[in-house]
Amino acid sequence: MTFHLDVVTAEQALFSGTVEEVIAPGAMGDLGIMPRHSQLISKLRAGELQYKTTEGAMASLFVSGGVLEVQPHVVTVLADTGMRAEDLDEAAAREAMKQAQDALQGKDPEDLDYEAIQTELESAKAQIEMLHRIGKLRGH
Amino acid sequence: MAVGKEILTQIKSIGNTKKITKAMEMVAASKMRRAQDRMKASRPYAEKMRQVVNHVAYGHLEYKHPYTQIRENVKRVGYIVMSSDRGLCGGLNVNLFKKALQSIAEWKKQDVEVDICVFGAKASAAFRRYGIVAQKTHMGDAPKVADMIGTIKVMLDAYEEGRIDRLFLVENEFVNSMTQRPQVTQLIPLVATGTDSIKHHWDYLYEPESKEVIDALMQRYIESIIYQGAVENVACEMAARMVAMKSASDNAGKMIGDLKLIYNKARQAAITQEISEIVAGAAAV
């Protein structure tokens, strides 16, 4: 049994194809989705979206949040931003994290857009976590 | 030779104009290509978003978002008009405004008030008399959602507070580089379109609560539609300008050809006259 998975971000379409299983970073915890799952709609947090292709290999993408919709034979991920695992850059993520932390410690709390910075921070953290996980798998 | 001095000056000045229109044509062509790329890149997201929202509009959900509730009694409607900042792009903006005014006139006939929100300097100038409630101009060739969201929020808030009962979007559809079609679409309340196959009683499982998820989804939906509209409008503007400037260059070329013909005829006439005068003079001796 397989189903169709679409992953799109505002800038590009990241993945479209047939898969056997999806593990998504839901706002309330990770969601494992198998074929013929009942209709579900969930917010996503920043994290790793894994899917099992028809060849049986696990592949993964990074999403920074968004919305996931499940229909019995189609799963659609509307990510705010996202990238392929091989495009992740640990240095860039650390830099983004540092900037967000600096901004939070800034002097003028009234100008701060806490929500935006918090999102940024979580996204950077999730990227680094994901890199570490993949790194371990590859045996670094 | 002093023949046709003024014709020569005219040819030269048309030549200069032609150079400018030619340059504008080429600039518009390269900008159009980039705008088209942007449009294509954001299209999958907008399409998928539309699909998901369509499911939401069709389903029997426990939480009814204001955007999915259709109000029967319409007292005031809102329009969002997308236009370009600059002119010299043929009839693009004029055709769009005509379409918008037609639609507005129909509401006015039914005694419905109209609020207008505009993007682009051209629409801002055209709709000044009609009561603009929000506007944003000069967003450049690569519009950003962040620049547009404030202006849109004015209209969305008006809808949620019940000051307007319908919200329409007036924008150009990019068919191909030769054709752009102005169209008026209803943005909210959502109109469910498509197949009836999913039209039966079902509801989603929600994570977290239904209100939170649907609110997040709707916000992203409006953002994506408006962004797509703005990006598409830039592509339309560039395509229209390219075509307009191409025909202007062609016309200038034709005018230069005609003037050259007149100039050569006048020159030839002058030479013939001179020769005949010499011949007549020699015969008289």
Contacts between the chains, C-beta under 8 A, distances in Angstrom:
chain1	res1	chain2	res2	distance
A	6	B	44	7.8
A	6	B	48	5.8
A	8	B	44	4.7
A	8	B	45	4.4
A	8	B	48	5.0
A	9	B	45	6.4
A	10	B	42	6.0
A	10	B	45	5.1
A	10	B	145	7.5
A	10	B	224	6.7
A	10	B	227	7.1
A	11	B	41	5.8
A	11	B	42	6.9
A	11	B	45	7.9
A	12	B	41	5.4
A	12	B	44	7.5
A	13	B	44	3.9
A	13	B	45	7.5
A	16	B	44	7.9
A	26	B	207	5.3
A	27	B	207	6.2
A	27	B	208	5.7
A	28	B	207	4.7
A	28	B	208	5.6
A	31	B	207	7.4
A	38	B	205	6.3
A	39	B	55	8.0
A	39	B	59	7.5
A	39	B	202	5.9
A	39	B	203	7.3
A	39	B	204	4.8
A	39	B	205	6.8
A	40	B	204	5.8
A	40	B	205	4.3
A	40	B	206	7.6
A	40	B	207	7.2
A	41	B	52	7.9
A	41	B	56	7.7
A	41	B	204	4.4
A	41	B	205	7.6
A	41	B	206	6.1
A	41	B	207	7.9
A	41	B	213	5.3
A	41	B	214	7.6
A	41	B	217	7.2
A	42	B	206	7.2
A	42	B	207	3.9
A	42	B	213	6.5
A	43	B	207	7.0
A	43	B	208	6.7
A	43	B	212	6.8
A	43	B	213	5.4
A	43	B	216	5.6
A	66	B	220	7.5
A	67	B	52	7.3
A	67	B	213	6.9
A	67	B	216	6.1
A	67	B	217	5.1
A	67	B	220	6.6
A	69	B	52	4.6
A	69	B	55	6.9
A	71	B	55	6.8
A	71	B	198	7.7
A	76	B	48	5.2
A	76	B	51	6.9
A	76	B	52	5.7
A	78	B	45	6.8
A	78	B	48	6.1
A	78	B	49	5.8
A	78	B	52	6.7
A	78	B	217	7.9
A	78	B	220	6.5
A	80	B	220	7.7
